[in-house]
Amino acid sequence: MADLIREAPFGQLVRLISGNRLFQYPEEKPDFQCPSKTNESSGIGETPQEPAVEPPAEPVIEKVESNIEKLDSNASDNSSAPDIERTATLSLQRTQTLPYTPERFAIEQTLAIEKTKSRPIIPTTTADGVTLVDWYTTDDSANPQNWSPKKKFFIAFLIDLYTFVVYCGSSIYVSSEVLVMIRFGVGDFKAALGLALYVLGYGIGPLIWAPMSEIPTFGRNVPYIVTFALYVILCVPTALVDNLGGLVFLRFLQGFFGSPCLANGGASMGDMYSLLYLPYPVAMWVSAAFAAPALGPLLSGFAVVAENWRWALWEILWMAGPVFLLFFFFLPETLASNILLRRAARLRKISGNPKIRSQTEIDRAGINFRTIVIEAVVKPIEICIKDPAVLFVNVYTALTYGIYYSFFEVFPLVYGPIYGFNIGQTGVVFVCIVVGCIIALSIYFSYLNWLLIPDILKNGLQAQEWRLRPGLIACFGPPIGLFLFGWTARTSIHWIVGVIGITIYAISVFILLQCIFVYVPMSYPQYAASLFAGNDFCRSLFAFGAVLFSRPMYLDLGIGKGVSLLGGLSVMGIIGMWLLYIYGARLRARSKFAI
């Protein structure tokens, strides 16, 4: 627990105020002895001097690949070569930002054996005399990959809570729209801006927060804590503001500062979990994001009727405040390069040796934040234009996401006038999306446990298109669910039939998103972070538009025709998924971005 609090923002603040006298790291204590007989190799505890010059290290991935068999064959022999341990560990640091590569899978399989033996890792000294800081041992507790399952689960749960609050904060406003129209004397279009601009805000945010979280100087926690603190603070003026312009602008800022959960949540899971089991926590994180908007109208529906339109906005503060406190006291840094960067700084200070460095300080020399941001904004646009697979993925996910957010406009038109539901009862209807999410999660976990993981353990990672197979069936679900909902919205047919249609839609879209979000980083690992930020922007931009155009569309065309238009577009997704599965390998062979 002490280690957990020390790495959390609270612990880091206490260290700063106390001059590092409280919550000390092992190397800061007087009795510290580096486990890897390192006084001579790292310069710790010695008078600063030039380290011995060693030959430069071989290319990391090539060396690991050539030594994997050797390491496996020596798994039961305590005399395995320490340079192999060192190389494998360093390789994992470098590939953690590429979570779906055969190289990382091979390295993790090797380290799964090595980290159970608590062997020292000998630091490497480069040709110019720089000692590279690494984990002290193969089971170093500072390495997020070595944390206990309970600790990983707790941290993943915190991130899921954070994600739930931010996504729920988007739709919780929906129940207030009618009362906002009355209070400010505006039409439904302007009232809907409170939802639309929030969604737009958390689409723009990842373009900044995603690349920032990959910079070791910042790590994951700086974007998380700073933006979440601003999010919580903004909850107060948003609930108190008394003009529509101020309300919608503050809602945009809330979405913008809440977006790191959308940009970085999956990356945090990848920091802690191995490639083989990463789909489990990622699926839970996606389910928090997917189900939360559906619960927003339920949480606020009855309250705004009983109290007033501001009540829904206060509920965001009541949810976000406690979660922020948990973050502040208990959320440790998970980015390995940030942890080792700070370790290197401590060792330099203690030893007085200026040539102690982390690998990150060498790799990122000359790279500034502006360059990273430009790469994050420009590269996704370039790939989307030039690569048809990425273009399809962005368009298809944007369509499914936009349709989801159009439900917040069409449900009040269906379950109010047609079935006589009040605002609170209409909010209850959204629970069917949560039910669909739970069913989809059960199906997906069963697929992982009994089909995918056993196959990977037996045959290794297959071609990327193999991960699309569940989506080949799920892609039929969105049009079926939409047509069922759209053409049964009449008084002569029980309301439960339409609810079943939306549930089918939710189940299929959840599985589709899981397949696509695995396919993209497997095919474009070096651009995965940028592509996800671009995909987030595309999805949120279309959802922003869907919130604004869906109500007029449904009023002009009618519920059946309006939903059928979206269902017809979803049919194109069926064609696209099957074409991507059949021709994906050929497209990747012709693409200069894919592997």
N, C-alpha and C positions, 0 to 999 in steps of 0.2 A: 504493500500500500504506500509506503514511504517513497519508493521509486516512482510510482504512478503519480503521486502528488508533486514530486520534484520536477517531473517532466511537463506537468500541466502549467498553464499560464500563471496560476497562483504561486506555484513553487518557484518558477523562474523570476517572478516579481519579488518574492521573499529573498531569493538569492541576490538579486540586484540591490535591494535595500540594505541587506546585511553584509554586503561586500563578499559574498560567497562563503560566509561563515556558517550559514544554515543550509540544510539540504545539500550537503556536499556530495560530489561524485567520488567514486573510489580513488581515482588518481589524485584527488586533492587532499586525501588523508595522509598523515605522516607515515603510517605503517604500510603504505601502498607498495606492492611489489608486482610488476608487470608479469603476467603468467608465462610469457614466452621468452624467458631468459634475455630480456630486451635491454637491459641497461647498456649493453655494448652495441646493440643494433638500433635502438631508438634514441639514445642520448638522454633518457630519463634519469635524473639523479646524478648526471655528470656535468662537469664543466663543459660549456659549449665547445665543440670542436668539429672539424670536418669529418663527416661520416666516411666510412670506407666506400670506395667506388666499386660498384658491381656492374656486370653487363646489363644492358637494358632488358626489361622483361619482354618475352615473346608476345605476339598478338594474343589477346586474352581468349577470345572465343576459339581460335584455332588450337591453342594449347589445351584448353579444356576438352575439346572434342577428341584430340589425339590421346588424352589421358583418362577419359571416362572409363574405358575398359580396364585399364590398369588399376584405377582406384577401386572399381567394383571388385576386381579379383583379389585386392588386398584388404577388403572390407573387414575381414576377421583378423587381420594382422596389425598389431599396434604400431608397427614401424612404417606405416604409410608415409610417403614423402611429404614433408611439410610444405614444400613449394607447390604441390598439387592442391593441398588444402587452401593455401593462400590464393592461388590462381582461381580456384572454383569460387571462393567467397567473393573475391573482387569482381569476378564475372557477374555474379548475382547482383551486386550493387549496380553495375553498369546496365544490366538488362531489366531491372525492376520497372523501368518506365516502358518496357516492351513486354507486356504481360502474356502475350500469346505467341511465343516463338518456340520452335523446337529446341533451340539452344537453351532457353531458360528452363524448359521442362527437363532436359538432360542434366543441367546443373543442379536443379532442385532434387532430382532423384539421387544424385551423388551426395549432396549435402544432407539429405535425410538420413543417410548412413553415418556421415561424419559427425554431425552435430550431437549425436547421442554419446560420443566418446570423450567430450570435453578435452580436446587436444589444443595445445597452444598454436597460434597462427603467427609465424615469423614475419615481421614487417619487411617489405621490400625496400631496398635502397637503389635509387635510380642512378644513371650514369653521371648526372650532375650533382650527386651527393644529397638528394632529397629523400628523406625517409617517409614512406607512405603509411599513414595511419589506417589501421584496419580494426576489425573486431579482435579482441584479445584471444578468444578461444572459439572453437567451432560451435559451442553452445552459449556464447556470450549473451547474457540476459538483456543487454542493451539493444540487441538486434530484434526488430519487431517480428521477424520470421520465427524467432525462438521463444516468443512470449507464450505463456500457458494458454490453453483453449479458453479458460474462464476469462482471462484478461482480454483476449482477442474478442470474445463474445461481448463483453461489457463495452468495449470501445466501439465495436460495430453497432451495438444497440444504441449508444449515444448518438452516433451519426445518423442512424435510422430515425431516431426521435427528432433530431434537428431537421432532417429532410421532411418528415411528416408535418412538422409545424409550418415550415415555409410553404409547402405545397397546399396545405389546408388553408393557409392564409390567403391564397388566391380566391378560392371559391366560397369561403365563409362570408364574403361580401354579397354573394348573389341574393341572399334572403333580404338584404337591405335595399335592393334596387328600387322596388316600388315605393318605399318610404322616402328614398332619396329623390325620386321624381317629384313626389308631393312637396317635400321640404324645400327644394330649390326651384320648383316650377319648370322642370326640363322634361324632354322626351326620353324614351327608352334608350335611344342611341347614346346620348350624353351620359346617362346613368350607367350604362354598360362600360364606359371608359374606366371606371374604378376596377373592374376585373381585367379588361383588355390591356391596360397600361401596366398593371402588375405583371401580367404574363410576358409582355414585351420587355419589361425590366429584367426578369430573370432569364431572358433569352440573350440580352446584350451582355450581361454581367460575366458569363463564362469566357467571353473573348478576352477579358482582362484577368479574372481570377484563376483560370486554368493555367496560363503560362506563368503567373506569379507563383503558384504553388509548386511548380517544378524547379524554381530557383532555390538552391540549397540555403542561401542566406535567409530566405523567408520561411521555407518549409510549408507544411500544411497548416500549422496552427495560426500563423500570422493572418492569412486571409480569413480563416474561420473566425477567429476571435474578434478581430477588428470590425469586420463587416457584420457579424452577428450582434455585436454590441450596438452598432449604429442601427441595426434592424430593430432591436428592442427599444432603443431610445425613440425611434421614429413612430413606434406604436402609440405613444402619448399624443403628440400633435395631430396624428392622423385621426384619432378618436375625438379630438377636441375641435378641429378646424370647422369653420362655419361658412365656407364658401366652396362651390363645386370645383373651381380651378385649383384651389389649394388641396382639396381632397384627392383629386386624380393625380396631381403631381406627387404628392406624398406617397400615394399608392405605387406609383412608378418607382420611386426611390426605395420603397420597401422591397419590391421585387428585385431591383438591381442589387441591393446589399444582402438579400437573402439567397442569391444565386450560387454562392460557393458550394452549397450542398449538392446542387445539380452538376456543377463543374468538377468537383473534387472528391465527392463521396466514393465513387467507384475506385478512384486512384488510392484512397486511403485503405480500402479493402485489399487492393493489390499489394500495398506495402506490407501487410500482415500475413496474408494467406498465400499458400503455394498455388501454382497454376492449376494443379489437379483439382483442388477443392475450392478455388476462388468462385466458381459459379454459384455456390450456395449463398455466401454472404452478399454477393452482388445481386442475386435474385431477391433476397430479403430487402435490400436497399431499394431496388426498383419497385418492389411491392409497396413500400412505404410511400414512394413518390406517386405510384399509380393509384393507390387507394385513398390517399389523403384528400385530393380534391373532391372525391365522392362523399366524404364525410363532412366537408365544410358546411353545406346547406343544412345537414341534419343537426349539427352543433349549434347553428344560429337560427334555424327556422322558427322554432317556438319562442325563442328568447326575444327576437326583434318584434314579434307580434305582442308579447306581453310587456316589453319595455319600450325600446325605440331603436332606430336604425344604427345608432352608435354602439349598441350593445355588441354587435358582431365584431366591431373593430377592437373593443376592449378585450374580447375573448382571445384575440391574437396575442395580446400582451400577457394574459394569464397563462397561455400555453408557452410562449417563448421565454418569459422571465425565468421560470424554474429550470428549463433546459439550458439556458445560458449559464446559470450558476453551476450546473453539473459540468458543463464544458470548462468553465473557468477553474474549477477545483480538480477535475479528474481526467481531462482529455490530454493524453501525452502526445508528443510529436511522433509521427510514424514514418516520416521520410528518412530513409537510411542515410542518404548523402548529407542531410542537415545534421543528423546525430553525430556522424563522423567528422563533419566540419567543425562542430563545437568541441568535440573531443580533441581534435588537432590543436585548436586554439588553447585549450587548457594545458595540453602537454607542452606546447611551446612556452607558455608562461611559467610552468613549473620547472622545466629543464633549462630554459634559457636558450634553447636550440632553435634558431629561426628557420632551419631547414626541415622541420617537421611539418608535413603538409598532408591534407587529405587528397584523395584522387580527384575529387570535385574541383579543388582549387587549381589543379593542373588542366583538367578537361575543359573548364569554363573560362580559362584565361582569355581575355579579349572579347568575351560575349557579354553584352549589356542587356538590360531589361527592355530597352527600346527595340533591339534586334529580335528578341524573343516574341514581343507583342506583334511586331510586323509579320513574323513567321506564322504566328497563330491566326492572324486575320487574313493575310494574303494567300498563304498556302492552301487552306481549305477551299477558297474560291477557285484557285487555279486547278486543283484536283477535281473539284466538282464539275468544272467546265470541260476538262480534258478526259475525264474518266467516266464512262457511262455507268459503271457499277455503283460508284459513289453518288452520281446524280440520281440514279434510281432509288438508292437507299434514303437519300435526303428527301426526295419527293414523297416516297411512300410513307416514311415515318412522320413527315410533316402532315400528310393527309390524315393518317390515323389519329394523330394528336389533335389536329384541328376539329375532326369529327367529335372526338371526346369532349372538347370544350364547347362545341355547339350544343351539347346536351343541356348545358346550364341555361340556354335560351329556349330550347324546344320543350323541355319538361314542363315549365310553367304554362306553356301553350296547350299541352296535351292533358296533364293531370289536373289542371285548374278548371278551364272552361268545359272540357269533355267529361271528366269524371268527378268534378266537384271537390277536389282536394284543396285544403288551405295551404298556406306557405309551409307550415311545419310538416304536414303530411307529404307534400311534394318533396321536401328534403329527405324524408324516409325512403322514397323511391330510389334515391341514389345509392342506398345500401346494396342494391343488386350488383353494382360494380365491385364493391368490396367482396361480395360473395363470389363473383366471377374470378376475382384476383386470388382468393383462397383456393378455389378449385384449380385454377391454372398453376398455382404454386405447387399444389400436390402432384399434378400431372408432370410438371417439369422436374421436380425433385425425384420422382419415380424414374423418369427417363435418365437423369444423371446417375442415380444409384444403381440401377439394374442394367442399363445399356451403355451409356457413354463412358463412365469411369472404368468399368471392367474392360471395355474395348481398348481404351487408351493404355491401360496397364498391360494388356496382352499384345497390342499391335503398335503402340506408340501413337503420336498425333497423326491423324489422317489429313487429307487435303481439306482446305478451308470449307469447300462446298459441302462437306459431310455434315458440318454443323447446321446447315440449312434444312436438314431433313424434317425435323418437327414442323418447321414453317411451311413445308409443302402441303401439309394437311391443314394447319391452322389458317392459312391464307383464305380458305373458303368460308371461314367463320364470319368475318366482318360484313360481307354483303348479305349473307343469310340472316344474321342478327338485325341488320339495318332494315332489310325488306320486311322482316317479321314485325319489327317495331312500327315502321311507317304505315303499313297497310292494315294494321289491327287497331289503330288509334281511333276508335269510334265507340259510341255508347252501346252498340249492339254486341260488342266483344268485350269480355272481362279484361280489366286493366293488367291482370297478371301475365297475359300473353305478350304484351309489349315489354314487360319487365323481363320475361324469359329471353326475348330477342336481344335486349341490352346486355343481359348476362352472357349470352353466347358471344356477343361482340367483345366484351371485356376479357373473356377467357382466351379467345383467339388472338387478340391484339397483344396481350401480355406475353404469350408464347412467341409471337412473331418478333416482338422487340428483343426478347432474350436471344433469339437466333441471330438477328441482325447485329446486335451489339457485341456478339462474339465474332461474327464474320469480319467486321470492319477492322478491328485491331490485329486479327490473324493475317489479313491480306495486306494491310498497310501499317505495319508495326511502328516504323520510324515516324509516321505522321499521325499516330493514333490520337494523341492529345489534341492536336489541332483539328482533326476531323470530328472528334466528339464535340468540341466547342462549336464548330461550324454546324454540325447536325443539331445541336441544342438551339442555335440561333434560328435555323430554318424551321424547326418544329414550333418554336415559340412565336416566330413571326407569322406563321400560318394560323396558329391558334389565336393570336391577337386579331387577325383579320376575321377568323371564324366567329369570334364573339360578337363582332360588329355587323357582319353581313348575314349571319344565320337567321336572326329574328325577322328582318325584312324578307329574306328568301322564303321562310316558312309561311309568312303571312301572305305573300304574293302568290306562291305556287301551291300552297296547301301543305299539310303535314306529309301526306303520302308522297306527293311528287317531289317535295323538297328533300326528304330522306332518301327517296329513290335516286335522286341525282347524286348524292354522296355514295349511296350503295353501288351505283354504276361505276363511279370512279374507283371504288374498292375492287371491282372486278378486274380492273387493269392491273391491280396489285397481284392478283393470282397469276396473270400472264407473266408479269415481271419476275416473280419469285421463281417460277419454273424455268424461265429463260436464264436467270442468274445461276440456278443450280446446274443447268445443262451446259451453258457456255461460259460460266465463270472462270474456269481454268484458262480458256482461250483469251478471255479479256485480260486476265492478269498477265498472261504471257506477252501481250502487246502493250501493256501499260508500263510506263517508266517509273510509276510510283509504287506499284504492288510488288509482292514477292510470291 
